[in-house]
Amino acid sequence: MSDGGGPRILILTVPHGASHRRLAAALRKAFLEIRPGLTVEIADALEHCARWFRLYYDSYTLPLRYWPALWAWIENLQHTRPSTGPNWLYRRGAKPLFRFIAAFAPDIVIATEVGTCEMVAMYKRETAARFLLIGAITGIDVDRAWAQREVDLYPVGPGDMAAQLELAGVAPSRILPCGVPVDPEFSHLPDRLTTRTRLQVARDVPVVLALFGGAGFGNPRRILAALEEIKLPFQATFIAGKNRRLQQKLERVSAGHASWRVLGWVQNMHEWMAAADLLVSKPGASTLVEAITCGLPLLAFDPLPGNERRACDWIEKRQIGHWARNTKDLAATIERWLANPQELCRLRESALALARPNAARDAALAILKLWESRN
C-alpha cells in the first residue's frame, strides 16, 4: 500500500480497440499533472491472465468478423445481464491477475473494461481487499455488469450514462457525472485557424477528417468511394493509426489527390479534430467522446454490431451528427454539410453543449479526494 507519499494507482485496460487504452492514458496524465510524484501504472489485464483465458476473451473477434448477427445477439445479452461471463470462469482465468494485483499492492485500482471490472470486484470481495475500485466506462453506453457493489466511484457522462447506472442499482453517491475522461490536451484546444496553419492545412477550404477505428474492422474503400463523388471543394486527412497496411492502401488511392493527406499514428489527435469541419468514422467510444469535446460533427459509418450501433442511435438522438447507412448516404450527407455551414454550426453547438473537456482532471481530483477521505 501507500508509503505516505500518495496512493499507488493501478489502471487496468485491455487491447480490444483503442478506447480503453486512451481512457487509461488520459487518467494517468491527469493524475501526474495533479501530483507528479504519484505511482500510476497502466497494465493490460489480459496479459496477466491465464493464456487459455486470453484466447477465450479474444474469441469475440470470430463472430464479429464472420457472423455479425450472432455477435449482435451475444453482445446484447452481455449488455443487459448482470455479468458478462460465468463467475467460475473469471475466477479461474484471472488467478494470475489476482496475484499481480496483490504484488502491486495498490491503493486504487481503475478498471476501464467491464469484464475486468467484474474480475477485480470479485477479487476485492473474496479477499476483503481495501483498495478503492473505480469503474471508468468508455463511450456513452453502460453495460449492466458495470454495476458491482465493490466499485466505489464511477466517473461518467451526465445524463444518459448516470441514469443507466442508477437503473442498474448503483447509488447516486457512487456516480460522478463529470464526463468521460479524455486526454487533458482536449481541455485547452487551439483555435481552428491557428491549428490549420500549424498543420499546414489550407485555412479557407473545408477539412474532412476520416478515422478507421482501432479494431481493424470496417471497409475504408467505401469511405474513399464516397469522397470521390463529392463535387464541392474540400481537403481530406486520413488517419490510419498503427495499421501500416491500411496506411499504405490509403496512400496508393490518395496519390492522385493533391488535397488528400494520409497519416499513420498521431500524437496530436486533438489538433486534427480542432482543425476539421466534420469527421467520418466508426463511432468508437473514444472517437465519439473526443469529437464531442471538440464540437466536431460526426458522420458515423460502418458501426460494429452492439454498442457502436447503439452509439449511432444516440448520435442522431442528440443531434450531433448522422448515421450514414450506406455509401450513397455517406456521400450525400458530406456534400449537404459542406454546402450548408449553418447545419454544421448547429451540430457543432449541440456537441459542445455535451462536452466535458476537463473530465479527466475532475475524475482524478475526485478519486484522490475519496482516497484521502478513507485514509
Secondary structure, DSSP 8 states (H G I E B T S, - for coil): ---SSS-EEEEEE-SSSSHHHHHHHHHHHHHHHH-TT-EEEEEEGGGGS-HHHHHHHHTTHHHHHH-HHHHHHHHHHHHHSS-SS-HHHHHHHTHHHHHHHHHH--SEEEE-SHHHHHHHHHHHHHHT--SEEEE---TT---GGG--TT--BEE--TTHHHHHHHHTT--GGGEE-S-----GGGGG---HHHHHHHTT--TTS-EEEEE--SS--S-HHHHHHHHHT--S--EEEEE-TT-HHHHHHHHHHHTT-TTEEEE-S-S-HHHHHHH-SEEEE---HHHHHHHHHHT--EEE-S--TTHHHHHHHHHHHTTSEEE--SHHHHHHHHHHHHH-HHHHHHHHHHHHHH--TTHHHHHHHHHHHHHHHH-
